């Protein structure tokens, strides 16, 4: 259902329900949240990669598992599902004190697309797509979709994608800025390894502080953000990684950060 490994500073999480496009049920949602929290607290993991097995990243909620309730006219309490399963997962991802990279190997739809947007970086296979098809079943975008889409794309484009529910190809996602890079399908794993290795060997304290600053910037005034940057820079400036970075700069060599 979910594979988790830590190797060479990279925590790798693979959603592994390929027969149902890696859709979420209570078990998978809970496992993913726990593994993200575990990776976030693990000093050996300096970068987190999330991807999917098979031809999908994740197609969102497992509606088939709820079919009997719908057919009986007893729809589930979707607000409760969000509160108990998805919202804690999205919050855990945003709170992770290290870079989180989504490897979009295929379809990312509904909550699966929201999960992708909650990651810090998204590298997509040319076969990948993103969609928020909630309106097609009479629902609203959730799991942070309206928050991420509005901040990434602006109100007008967020409206269009949310109301149409249409699929966005990897090429269009790159053009819109929803993903940072698109690669050939057979090159995705290799590219993920390269990017993850670079991030895993970065200055971890500075990375965590930078993530926090960017998160805060959407609600801060300029004065508040300037103050937050000064406080964060004071912390970063006291790390061994900062000293190593400066020494490497003067020696014209590549720095060797140790996360201290």
N, C-alpha and C positions, 0 to 999 in steps of 0.2 A: 504493500500500500504506500509506503514511503521509505526511501533509502537515505541513510545519513552516514557520511564519512567525513573525517578531518584528516587532511594530508597536506604537508608543505604549507601550512598556514591558512589553508582554504577549507572552510566547512561547506560541503556540497550536499544539497538537499534535492532529491528527485521525487516528484510526485509520481507514484507508480500504480496507477489504475488505468492502464492504456486501453483496456477493453471497453471502458466507459468514458474515454476522453478525460481521465483524471478529474472527474467531477467530485465535489466535496460532499461528504456526509459528516456526521458528528465525529466519527473516529478520525478521518483524515484531517479535518479541521483542527481537532485537538492535538493530533500528532505534529502537525506543521507548526502550530503555535509553540508547543513544547520544544521542538528542535530549534526554532529561531531563538527562543529564550536561552536554550543551552549553548548555542553557538555564540550568542551575544555575551555570555558570561565566561566562555572558555578562552583563557589567555593564549592557547595554542591556535585558536582560530582568529585570523586577522582580517578575513574577508568571507562573506557568505554568498554562495551561488545557489539560486533556485531555478530548477528547470523541470521539464516533464518527460515522461517516458512515452514512446510511441509518436503519434501524429498530432498530439495536442499538448499545450502547456497546461491549460485547464479550461473546461467548458462551463465552469461555475457550479451552481447548486445541482445536486442530484435530484431532479424533479421526478425521475422514474420511481425513486424510493417513496415519493409522496403520492403516487398515482391513486392508490386506493382511497386515500382521504379526500382527494379532489373528486373522484368519481362518486363518493358517498355524500358529496356536498358539505364536507367538513374540512375546509382548508386549514392548514397549519397556521400558528401564530408566527408570521414571518418577522415581526418586530422582535419577538423573543429569540428567534434563531439568530438574527443579526446581533442582538445584545450579548448573547451567550457564546456565539461561535466566531462570527466574522469580525465584529468590532474589536475584540481583544487581540485577534491576529493582526489586524492592520496597525493597531497601536503598538504591538510588540515589534513589528517591522520598522516603524518609524522611530522607535526608541532604541533600536539596536545601535550600540556605540561603535560600529564599524561599517564599512561599505557593504551594501547588499546589491547584488547583480542578478537580474532576471535574464535567463537564457530562453528566449521565446522560440521554441522549436516548432510550434504549430499554432493551432487555434487558441486564442485567449478570449473568452467570452464571459459576459456577466461578471460575477464575483472573481472569476479567473483573470479578467482584464483589470479589475480594480486591484487585485493582488499584484499584477505586473507594475501598475502605476505607483504602487506603494513602495516599490524597490527604488534604490537610488539611481541605478543605471539599467538600461534595457538594450540588450543586443539580440537582434532578431534574425532568424533564418528567412530566406527569401520566400519560404512557404508559410510564414507566420501571418496571422491577422489578429486584429483587435476589434471587438464589438461590444456594445452595451445594449442588448436587445430587450431590455426590461419593458419598454412601452408596448412591444409586440404581444406581451402577455398581461397587459394592464397593470404594470408595476412601475415604480420609480427606480432610477439608478441608485445603487447602495454600495456599502463597503468602501465608502470614501470616493466613489466615482465622481460625484458632482463636485467635490472639493478639489480633487486632482485635475479633472478636466478643465474646470474654470480657471485654475491658476496656471495651468500649462498652456491653454489655448485661448483664454479670454471667453467672455460671456457668449458672444454670437456663435462661435464655433462649438462651444460646449452645448448650447441649445440644439444645434443641428445634429450633432452625434447622438445626444441623449434622446431626442424626440424621434429621430428616424430609426435608430437601432441598427443602422446599416453596418456592414463589415468594412473595416479599413485595412487595406493591404499593407504589407510591410513597406512597400515603396512610398505609399501615401503617409504612413506613420512616421517614416523618416523625414519626409517633407514637412510635416506638421510639427515635428519635434517630440513626438511621443516615444520614439526610440532614438538611441544615439548612433546606431550602426546597423546595417543589414549586410549579411554575408550569405554565401551559397550554403545550402542545406548541409552539405557534407563537410563544411568548414566551421560550422557553429561550435562544435565541441573544442576544437583546437583554439579558436579565437577566445572562447570563454576561459580556457586555461591560461592563455597569455595575459588577458586583462586581469583575471583574478590573481595571478602571480605578481603582477605589477602592484596591485592594490595591497596585497598581503605583505609586501616588502616596503610599504610606505610608512610614514610617521604616524603611528596609530592615534596618539593623543591629538595631534593636529587634525587628523581626519575626523575624529569624533567631535571635536570642537567645531570644525567647519560644518559638519552635518547639522549640529544644533543651531548654528548661526543662520544657515539657509532656511531651516525650519521656522525660526523665529522671525525672519525678515518679512514674511507675508503679513504679519500683524503689528510689527514695530513701526514707530515713527523713525525718521532718519536719526534724530538725537538718541533714541533708545538703541538703535542698531549700532551707532558709533560707540556708545558706552559698552554694549555687549561685546563688540569686537575688541575693544581695549582690554576688557577683563579676560577674554579668551586668549588674547595675544600674550598677556602676562603669564598665563598658565603655560602656553606653548613655549614661550621663551625660556622657561625654566627646565625644559626637558633635555635629556641627553641627546635625543634625536635632533633637536635644534642645533646643539653644539656640533654634532656630527655633520649636519647639513652645511653649516658654515665652513667647517674645516675642509669638507669635500669641495666646496665652492672655491676656496682659496688654493687648494691643491689641484684643481681642475680634474677631479675624479668623480666617479659615481658614488653617492653616499650609501652607506650600509646601515640602514635604520634597524633598530632592535626593539622598537616599541617601548622605549623607556624615556 
